[in-house]
Amino acid sequence: MDVMQREDSHSEPVAVLVVDDEKYIVEEIVEYLSELGYDCESATSADEARKKFFERKDIKVVITDIKMPGEDGITFAGWLIDSFEADRVFEVAVLTGHGSHSNAIAALRSGVREYLQKPVNLDQLARCVEKLVERVNRRSEIRGGGEIGVKLDSVATSVSTMASDLEEIKGSVMGQRGGQATRGKEGVQGGLVEGFARLTKRQREVTELIAKGHSNYQIANHLQISENTVKLYVSQVLALTGVSNRTQLALLANRHGLLEESSG
């Protein structure tokens, strides 16, 4: 999915702040978004994220993990929104490996706009960021109308949050689980073909090297990324294809020629 920042006469440069206590996840997300043309900053704690947000006024999209040592992501997001919503236009998304309705509702109440589950689906992440950037640009245009514009933006944000975000968040939490169940019913072969077709370029590269018998260390050296980032890609591929382990992944990819089929 090729998503690039759109800049026109009404939009300003938008930087993305990625916050997660697991450094390899931050590295992977920043690498991916940077390839799509986004200017990214990273932080591994809420305190570090605060400093980055203070320093860079062009940070208008914040993606933060929920479960972090010390201050959690929902508390941090709520603090950001309470402290800066009146002065800065920005949007927040949260990601977590412990998806639940209670987390979704807590995120919604803090003012968070999007909710993503780990392992992070990079295509969904790209669509999420693109949507948030578009919303930032729309809100900036509204606020350009002065004091009345600020009030209109505040009202629009509140109404939008109450009316639509809960359904979107609940759909995001439940839809990923439902998608896995649907693939199971459609049969192993059909599910595998669908899963392999959804792989990003980098996920496919990792899978190809797994199919050739490479270890995580060898893959990391070959692709010039960290070994922890390789582990994250492997977990994403397993989740997307519904395969239980890398050995089975390699066997099925070679046996059915799925990599060639997905790229053809």
C-alpha positions as YAML, in Angstrom:
chain: A
units: angstrom
residues:
- id: 1
  name: MET
  ca: [0.00, 0.00, 0.00]
- id: 2
  name: ASP
  ca: [1.60, 3.25, -1.16]
- id: 3
  name: VAL
  ca: [0.51, 6.03, 1.17]
- id: 4
  name: MET
  ca: [2.32, 9.35, 0.93]
- id: 5
  name: GLN
  ca: [1.70, 12.57, 2.81]
- id: 6
  name: ARG
  ca: [-0.44, 14.95, 0.83]
- id: 7
  name: GLU
  ca: [0.56, 18.58, 1.01]
- id: 8
  name: ASP
  ca: [-1.58, 21.26, -0.64]
- id: 9
  name: SER
  ca: [-2.35, 24.92, -0.04]
- id: 10
  name: HIS
  ca: [-4.51, 24.04, 2.98]
- id: 11
  name: SER
  ca: [-2.30, 21.52, 4.72]
- id: 12
  name: GLU
  ca: [0.82, 21.86, 6.83]
- id: 13
  name: PRO
  ca: [3.67, 19.37, 7.34]
- id: 14
  name: VAL
  ca: [2.61, 16.59, 9.70]
- id: 15
  name: ALA
  ca: [5.07, 14.65, 11.87]
- id: 16
  name: VAL
  ca: [4.18, 11.37, 13.57]
- id: 17
  name: LEU
  ca: [5.24, 10.50, 17.12]
- id: 18
  name: VAL
  ca: [5.46, 6.75, 17.87]
- id: 19
  name: VAL
  ca: [5.51, 5.72, 21.56]
- id: 20
  name: ASP
  ca: [6.13, 2.17, 22.81]
- id: 21
  name: ASP
  ca: [8.34, 0.77, 25.56]
- id: 22
  name: GLU
  ca: [9.38, -2.07, 23.24]
- id: 23
  name: LYS
  ca: [12.09, -0.45, 21.14]
- id: 24
  name: TYR
  ca: [11.95, -2.94, 18.28]
- id: 25
  name: ILE
  ca: [8.26, -2.20, 17.73]
- id: 26
  name: VAL
  ca: [8.99, 1.53, 17.59]
- id: 27
  name: GLU
  ca: [11.80, 0.88, 15.11]
- id: 28
  name: GLU
  ca: [9.60, -1.21, 12.86]
- id: 29
  name: ILE
  ca: [6.72, 1.28, 12.81]
- id: 30
  name: VAL
  ca: [9.03, 4.26, 12.27]
- id: 31
  name: GLU
  ca: [10.84, 2.44, 9.46]
- id: 32
  name: TYR
  ca: [7.58, 1.57, 7.74]
- id: 33
  name: LEU
  ca: [6.00, 5.02, 8.06]
- id: 34
  name: SER
  ca: [9.24, 6.69, 6.97]
- id: 35
  name: GLU
  ca: [9.20, 4.59, 3.81]
- id: 36
  name: LEU
  ca: [5.72, 5.97, 3.14]
- id: 37
  name: GLY
  ca: [7.02, 9.53, 3.39]
- id: 38
  name: TYR
  ca: [6.09, 10.45, 6.95]
- id: 39
  name: ASP
  ca: [8.44, 12.42, 9.20]
- id: 40
  name: CYS
  ca: [8.64, 10.36, 12.40]
- id: 41
  name: GLU
  ca: [9.82, 10.82, 15.98]
- id: 42
  name: SER
  ca: [10.12, 7.96, 18.46]
- id: 43
  name: ALA
  ca: [9.88, 7.59, 22.24]
- id: 44
  name: THR
  ca: [9.97, 4.61, 24.60]
- id: 45
  name: SER
  ca: [8.11, 6.22, 27.52]
- id: 46
  name: ALA
  ca: [5.42, 8.81, 28.21]
- id: 47
  name: ASP
  ca: [8.00, 11.17, 29.71]
- id: 48
  name: GLU
  ca: [10.22, 11.02, 26.63]
- id: 49
  name: ALA
  ca: [7.16, 11.44, 24.41]
- id: 50
  name: ARG
  ca: [6.18, 14.60, 26.29]
- id: 51
  name: LYS
  ca: [9.57, 16.14, 25.59]
- id: 52
  name: LYS
  ca: [9.34, 15.28, 21.89]
- id: 53
  name: PHE
  ca: [5.81, 16.69, 21.69]
- id: 54
  name: PHE
  ca: [6.93, 19.93, 23.39]
- id: 55
  name: GLU
  ca: [9.96, 20.28, 21.10]
- id: 56
  name: ARG
  ca: [8.20, 19.68, 17.79]
- id: 57
  name: LYS
  ca: [5.10, 21.72, 17.06]
- id: 58
  name: ASP
  ca: [4.62, 19.84, 13.78]
- id: 59
  name: ILE
  ca: [3.81, 16.56, 15.60]
- id: 60
  name: LYS
  ca: [0.13, 16.18, 14.80]
- id: 61
  name: VAL
  ca: [-0.31, 12.41, 14.92]
- id: 62
  name: VAL
  ca: [0.60, 10.40, 18.03]
- id: 63
  name: ILE
  ca: [0.59, 6.59, 18.08]
- id: 64
  name: THR
  ca: [1.07, 5.17, 21.56]
- id: 65
  name: ASP
  ca: [1.08, 1.75, 23.13]
- id: 66
  name: ILE
  ca: [-1.40, 1.29, 25.98]
- id: 67
  name: LYS
  ca: [0.54, -0.97, 28.31]
- id: 68
  name: MET
  ca: [3.83, 0.71, 29.28]
- id: 69
  name: PRO
  ca: [5.84, 0.83, 32.52]
- id: 70
  name: GLY
  ca: [4.96, 3.85, 34.64]
- id: 71
  name: GLU
  ca: [2.35, 5.92, 32.85]
- id: 72
  name: ASP
  ca: [0.13, 3.91, 30.49]
- id: 73
  name: GLY
  ca: [-0.77, 5.05, 26.99]
- id: 74
  name: ILE
  ca: [-4.40, 5.95, 27.72]
- id: 75
  name: THR
  ca: [-3.40, 8.19, 30.62]
- id: 76
  name: PHE
  ca: [-0.70, 9.79, 28.48]
- id: 77
  name: ALA
  ca: [-3.14, 10.34, 25.59]
- id: 78
  name: GLY
  ca: [-5.70, 11.86, 27.95]
- id: 79
  name: TRP
  ca: [-3.08, 14.22, 29.36]
- id: 80
  name: LEU
  ca: [-2.03, 15.30, 25.86]
- id: 81
  name: ILE
  ca: [-5.59, 16.03, 24.82]
- id: 82
  name: ASP
  ca: [-6.51, 17.85, 28.05]
- id: 83
  name: SER
  ca: [-3.32, 19.94, 27.96]
- id: 84
  name: PHE
  ca: [-3.03, 20.87, 24.28]
- id: 85
  name: GLU
  ca: [-6.38, 20.37, 22.53]
- id: 86
  name: ALA
  ca: [-7.21, 24.08, 22.81]
- id: 87
  name: ASP
  ca: [-3.89, 25.20, 21.28]
- id: 88
  name: ARG
  ca: [-2.79, 22.48, 18.86]
- id: 89
  name: VAL
  ca: [-4.52, 20.35, 16.27]
- id: 90
  name: PHE
  ca: [-3.45, 16.71, 16.59]
- id: 91
  name: GLU
  ca: [-4.90, 13.20, 16.66]
- id: 92
  name: VAL
  ca: [-4.05, 10.16, 18.78]
- id: 93
  name: ALA
  ca: [-4.20, 6.43, 18.08]
- id: 94
  name: VAL
  ca: [-3.44, 3.67, 20.57]
- id: 95
  name: LEU
  ca: [-2.16, 0.15, 19.99]
- id: 96
  name: THR
  ca: [-2.13, -2.81, 22.34]
- id: 97
  name: GLY
  ca: [-1.59, -6.54, 22.53]
- id: 98
  name: HIS
  ca: [-4.39, -6.83, 25.09]
- id: 99
  name: GLY
  ca: [-7.49, -5.81, 23.13]
- id: 100
  name: SER
  ca: [-10.72, -5.54, 25.11]
- id: 101
  name: HIS
  ca: [-13.91, -3.52, 25.15]
- id: 102
  name: SER
  ca: [-12.85, -1.89, 28.43]
- id: 103
  name: ASN
  ca: [-9.62, -0.67, 26.81]
- id: 104
  name: ALA
  ca: [-11.56, 0.57, 23.80]
- id: 105
  name: ILE
  ca: [-14.04, 2.49, 25.94]
- id: 106
  name: ALA
  ca: [-11.25, 3.97, 28.10]
- id: 107
  name: ALA
  ca: [-9.39, 5.07, 24.97]
- id: 108
  name: LEU
  ca: [-12.56, 6.61, 23.54]
- id: 109
  name: ARG
  ca: [-13.28, 8.53, 26.72]
- id: 110
  name: SER
  ca: [-9.76, 9.97, 26.77]
- id: 111
  name: GLY
  ca: [-10.29, 11.37, 23.26]
- id: 112
  name: VAL
  ca: [-8.33, 8.78, 21.25]
- id: 113
  name: ARG
  ca: [-9.42, 8.54, 17.63]
- id: 114
  name: GLU
  ca: [-8.17, 5.11, 16.50]
- id: 115
  name: TYR
  ca: [-7.44, 1.74, 18.17]
- id: 116
  name: LEU
  ca: [-5.07, -0.88, 16.70]
- id: 117
  name: GLN
  ca: [-4.12, -4.33, 17.98]
- id: 118
  name: LYS
  ca: [-0.73, -6.05, 18.03]
- id: 119
  name: PRO
  ca: [0.84, -7.62, 16.13]
- id: 120
  name: VAL
  ca: [0.47, -4.48, 14.08]
- id: 121
  name: ASN
  ca: [-1.02, -4.97, 10.61]
- id: 122
  name: LEU
  ca: [1.05, -2.52, 8.59]
- id: 123
  name: ASP
  ca: [-1.62, -1.95, 5.94]
- id: 124
  name: GLN
  ca: [-4.13, -1.07, 8.66]
- id: 125
  name: LEU
  ca: [-1.54, 1.18, 10.29]
- id: 126
  name: ALA
  ca: [-0.98, 3.04, 7.03]
- id: 127
  name: ARG
  ca: [-4.71, 3.55, 6.51]
- id: 128
  name: CYS
  ca: [-5.07, 4.68, 10.12]
- id: 129
  name: VAL
  ca: [-2.32, 7.30, 9.84]
- id: 130
  name: GLU
  ca: [-3.64, 8.53, 6.50]
- id: 131
  name: LYS
  ca: [-7.10, 8.96, 8.05]
- id: 132
  name: LEU
  ca: [-5.67, 10.83, 11.04]
- id: 133
  name: VAL
  ca: [-3.64, 13.16, 8.80]
- id: 134
  name: GLU
  ca: [-6.75, 13.92, 6.73]
- id: 135
  name: ARG
  ca: [-8.65, 14.72, 9.91]
- id: 136
  name: VAL
  ca: [-5.85, 16.99, 11.14]
- id: 137
  name: ASN
  ca: [-5.97, 18.89, 7.85]
- id: 138
  name: ARG
  ca: [-9.76, 19.25, 8.00]
- id: 139
  name: ARG
  ca: [-9.64, 20.47, 11.60]
- id: 140
  name: SER
  ca: [-6.86, 22.93, 10.75]
- id: 141
  name: GLU
  ca: [-9.02, 24.42, 8.00]
- id: 142
  name: ILE
  ca: [-11.95, 24.79, 10.42]
- id: 143
  name: ARG
  ca: [-9.74, 26.42, 13.05]
- id: 144
  name: GLY
  ca: [-8.55, 28.85, 10.42]
- id: 145
  name: GLY
  ca: [-11.86, 30.63, 10.96]
- id: 146
  name: GLY
  ca: [-10.66, 32.09, 14.27]
- id: 147
  name: GLU
  ca: [-12.47, 31.79, 17.60]
- id: 148
  name: ILE
  ca: [-15.69, 30.56, 16.00]
- id: 149
  name: GLY
  ca: [-13.70, 27.98, 14.09]
- id: 150
  name: VAL
  ca: [-12.09, 26.71, 17.29]
- id: 151
  name: LYS
  ca: [-15.51, 26.34, 18.91]
- id: 152
  name: LEU
  ca: [-16.91, 24.56, 15.85]
- id: 153
  name: ASP
  ca: [-13.95, 22.19, 15.84]
- id: 154
  name: SER
  ca: [-14.48, 21.42, 19.53]
- id: 155
  name: VAL
  ca: [-18.18, 20.71, 19.00]
- id: 156
  name: ALA
  ca: [-17.51, 18.60, 15.91]
- id: 157
  name: THR
  ca: [-14.90, 16.58, 17.75]
- id: 158
  name: SER
  ca: [-17.21, 15.87, 20.68]
- id: 159
  name: VAL
  ca: [-20.15, 14.88, 18.47]
- id: 160
  name: SER
  ca: [-17.96, 12.70, 16.27]
- id: 161
  name: THR
  ca: [-16.48, 10.95, 19.29]
- id: 162
  name: MET
  ca: [-19.86, 10.22, 20.81]
- id: 163
  name: ALA
  ca: [-21.62, 9.18, 17.60]
- id: 164
  name: SER
  ca: [-19.14, 7.14, 15.61]
- id: 165
  name: ASP
  ca: [-15.87, 6.29, 17.30]
- id: 166
  name: LEU
  ca: [-17.26, 3.65, 19.65]
- id: 167
  name: GLU
  ca: [-18.60, 1.64, 16.70]
- id: 168
  name: GLU
  ca: [-15.33, 1.98, 14.81]
- id: 169
  name: ILE
  ca: [-13.24, 0.93, 17.78]
- id: 170
  name: LYS
  ca: [-15.48, -2.01, 18.63]
- id: 171
  name: GLY
  ca: [-15.41, -3.07, 14.98]
- id: 172
  name: SER
  ca: [-11.62, -2.88, 14.96]
- id: 173
  name: VAL
  ca: [-11.35, -5.03, 18.09]
- id: 174
  name: MET
  ca: [-13.85, -7.65, 16.92]
- id: 175
  name: GLY
  ca: [-13.21, -7.56, 13.18]
- id: 176
  name: GLN
  ca: [-9.67, -8.92, 13.37]
- id: 177
  name: ARG
  ca: [-10.87, -11.90, 15.40]
- id: 178
  name: GLY
  ca: [-13.80, -12.48, 13.05]
- id: 179
  name: GLY
  ca: [-11.51, -12.34, 10.04]
- id: 180
  name: GLN
  ca: [-9.40, -15.18, 11.40]
- id: 181
  name: ALA
  ca: [-12.49, -17.32, 12.04]
- id: 182
  name: THR
  ca: [-13.79, -16.64, 8.52]
- id: 183
  name: ARG
  ca: [-10.52, -17.74, 6.95]
- id: 184
  name: GLY
  ca: [-10.69, -20.98, 8.92]
- id: 185
  name: LYS
  ca: [-14.13, -21.76, 7.51]
- id: 186
  name: GLU
  ca: [-13.09, -21.07, 3.95]
- id: 187
  name: GLY
  ca: [-10.54, -23.84, 4.06]
- id: 188
  name: VAL
  ca: [-6.82, -24.07, 4.65]
- id: 189
  name: GLN
  ca: [-5.69, -23.49, 1.08]
- id: 190
  name: GLY
  ca: [-7.98, -20.53, 0.43]
- id: 191
  name: GLY
  ca: [-7.03, -18.97, 3.76]
- id: 192
  name: LEU
  ca: [-3.32, -19.36, 3.06]
- id: 193
  name: VAL
  ca: [-3.60, -17.81, -0.40]
- id: 194
  name: GLU
  ca: [-5.54, -14.90, 1.05]
- id: 195
  name: GLY
  ca: [-3.06, -14.49, 3.89]
- id: 196
  name: PHE
  ca: [-0.01, -14.52, 1.63]
- id: 197
  name: ALA
  ca: [-1.68, -12.04, -0.74]
- id: 198
  name: ARG
  ca: [-2.03, -9.56, 2.13]
- id: 199
  name: LEU
  ca: [1.66, -9.55, 3.03]
- id: 200
  name: THR
  ca: [3.55, -6.30, 2.59]
- id: 201
  name: LYS
  ca: [6.75, -6.21, 0.56]
- id: 202
  name: ARG
  ca: [8.93, -6.48, 3.68]
- id: 203
  name: GLN
  ca: [6.79, -9.25, 5.20]
- id: 204
  name: ARG
  ca: [7.09, -11.19, 1.95]
- id: 205
  name: GLU
  ca: [10.88, -10.74, 1.94]
- id: 206
  name: VAL
  ca: [11.09, -12.15, 5.46]
- id: 207
  name: THR
  ca: [8.83, -15.06, 4.50]
- id: 208
  name: GLU
  ca: [10.92, -15.87, 1.44]
- id: 209
  name: LEU
  ca: [14.06, -16.05, 3.57]
- id: 210
  name: ILE
  ca: [12.28, -18.25, 6.13]
- id: 211
  name: ALA
  ca: [11.24, -20.55, 3.28]
- id: 212
  name: LYS
  ca: [14.93, -20.78, 2.31]
- id: 213
  name: GLY
  ca: [15.81, -21.90, 5.83]
- id: 214
  name: HIS
  ca: [17.36, -18.67, 7.11]
- id: 215
  name: SER
  ca: [17.46, -17.95, 10.85]
- id: 216
  name: ASN
  ca: [16.29, -14.66, 12.35]
- id: 217
  name: TYR
  ca: [19.93, -13.60, 12.70]
- id: 218
  name: GLN
  ca: [20.63, -14.33, 9.03]
- id: 219
  name: ILE
  ca: [17.46, -12.52, 7.94]
- id: 220
  name: ALA
  ca: [18.41, -9.49, 10.03]
- id: 221
  name: ASN
  ca: [21.84, -9.32, 8.39]
- id: 222
  name: HIS
  ca: [20.41, -9.84, 4.91]
- id: 223
  name: LEU
  ca: [17.77, -7.10, 5.26]
- id: 224
  name: GLN
  ca: [19.89, -4.78, 7.42]
- id: 225
  name: ILE
  ca: [17.34, -4.61, 10.23]
- id: 226
  name: SER
  ca: [17.46, -5.65, 13.88]
- id: 227
  name: GLU
  ca: [16.79, -9.24, 14.94]
- id: 228
  name: ASN
  ca: [13.94, -8.03, 17.14]
- id: 229
  name: THR
  ca: [12.35, -6.37, 14.12]
- id: 230
  name: VAL
  ca: [12.61, -9.69, 12.27]
- id: 231
  name: LYS
  ca: [10.79, -11.40, 15.15]
- id: 232
  name: LEU
  ca: [8.01, -8.84, 14.89]
- id: 233
  name: TYR
  ca: [7.67, -9.41, 11.14]
- id: 234
  name: VAL
  ca: [7.56, -13.18, 11.70]
- id: 235
  name: SER
  ca: [4.75, -12.82, 14.26]
- id: 236
  name: GLN
  ca: [2.83, -10.61, 11.83]
- id: 237
  name: VAL
  ca: [3.21, -13.12, 9.00]
- id: 238
  name: LEU
  ca: [2.06, -15.99, 11.21]
- id: 239
  name: ALA
  ca: [-0.97, -13.98, 12.32]
- id: 240
  name: LEU
  ca: [-1.90, -12.99, 8.76]
- id: 241
  name: THR
  ca: [-1.53, -16.50, 7.32]
- id: 242
  name: GLY
  ca: [-2.97, -18.39, 10.28]
- id: 243
  name: VAL
  ca: [0.10, -20.66, 10.39]
- id: 244
  name: SER
  ca: [1.22, -21.87, 13.80]
- id: 245
  name: ASN
  ca: [5.03, -21.75, 13.41]
- id: 246
  name: ARG
  ca: [7.82, -20.80, 11.01]
- id: 247
  name: THR
  ca: [8.58, -24.41, 10.05]
- id: 248
  name: GLN
  ca: [5.02, -24.94, 8.88]
- id: 249
  name: LEU
  ca: [5.16, -21.56, 7.15]
- id: 250
  name: ALA
  ca: [8.26, -22.56, 5.17]
- id: 251
  name: LEU
  ca: [6.81, -25.96, 4.20]
- id: 252
  name: LEU
  ca: [3.49, -24.55, 3.02]
- id: 253
  name: ALA
  ca: [5.08, -21.64, 1.16]
- id: 254
  name: ASN
  ca: [7.34, -24.00, -0.78]
- id: 255
  name: ARG
  ca: [4.78, -26.77, -1.27]
- id: 256
  name: HIS
  ca: [2.04, -24.54, -2.66]
- id: 257
  name: GLY
  ca: [4.16, -21.87, -4.33]
- id: 258
  name: LEU
  ca: [2.22, -19.27, -2.39]
- id: 259
  name: LEU
  ca: [4.87, -16.56, -2.48]
- id: 260
  name: GLU
  ca: [4.99, -16.64, -6.28]
- id: 261
  name: GLU
  ca: [1.18, -16.66, -6.43]
- id: 262
  name: SER
  ca: [0.81, -13.72, -4.05]
- id: 263
  name: SER
  ca: [3.31, -11.58, -5.96]
- id: 264
  name: GLY
  ca: [2.08, -12.47, -9.39]
...
